[in-house]
Amino acid sequence: MKNVQVSEELFVVIMRYFMLEQEELLPQIKQGLEKKLDAMVMRELYTKYKTAPTEEEKEKARKEYSERLCRGI
């Protein structure tokens, strides 16, 4: 399993949520984790585009990457 890094700011918010039980921080945590997940997906698509073994797979990854990029995801 790979490690995932989050910003110090998000880490502190998560710590405050769990350690100090500040439940009002949950929306901020969800937003930060969604942003991180989107970045991970984009990186995966870019890597797949650059390293795909066939032109068909390469083009498929390039299209999905471009579509997500245009949608701002």
C-alpha positions in Angstrom: 0.0 0.0 0.0 1.3 3.5 -0.9 1.5 6.4 1.5 -0.5 9.6 1.0 0.6 13.0 2.1 -1.8 15.7 3.2 -1.1 19.3 3.9 -0.2 20.3 7.4 -3.3 22.5 7.5 -5.6 19.5 6.7 -3.7 17.3 9.2 -4.3 19.9 12.0 -8.0 20.1 11.1 -8.3 16.4 11.2 -6.5 16.3 14.6 -8.8 19.0 16.0 -11.8 17.0 14.8 -10.7 13.8 16.5 -8.8 14.9 19.5 -10.9 17.9 20.5 -14.1 16.6 19.0 -14.8 19.8 17.0 -17.5 18.2 14.8 -18.1 21.5 13.0 -14.8 20.8 11.1 -16.2 17.8 9.2 -17.2 19.7 6.1 -13.7 21.3 5.9 -12.2 17.8 6.3 -14.4 16.3 3.6 -13.5 19.1 1.2 -9.8 18.7 1.8 -9.9 15.0 1.3 -12.0 15.3 -1.9 -9.4 17.8 -3.2 -6.6 15.3 -2.4 -8.4 12.4 -4.0 -9.0 14.5 -7.2 -5.3 15.3 -7.3 -4.4 11.6 -6.9 -6.7 10.6 -9.7 -5.3 13.3 -12.0 -1.7 12.1 -11.2 -2.7 8.5 -11.9 -4.3 9.4 -15.3 -1.2 11.5 -16.2 1.1 8.6 -15.3 -1.0 6.2 -17.2 -1.0 8.5 -20.3 2.8 8.8 -20.2 3.5 5.1 -19.6 0.6 3.2 -21.3 1.9 0.2 -23.3 -0.5 0.7 -26.2 -1.5 3.8 -28.2 -5.2 3.0 -27.5 -4.7 3.0 -23.7 -2.5 6.1 -23.9 -5.2 7.9 -25.9 -8.0 6.8 -23.5 -6.0 8.1 -20.5 -5.1 11.3 -22.3 -8.8 12.0 -23.1 -10.0 11.3 -19.6 -7.2 13.5 -18.2 -8.0 16.3 -20.6 -11.8 16.1 -19.8 -11.2 16.2 -16.1 -8.8 19.1 -16.5 -11.3 21.1 -18.5 -14.0 20.4 -15.9 -11.7 21.6 -13.2 -11.7 18.3 -11.4 
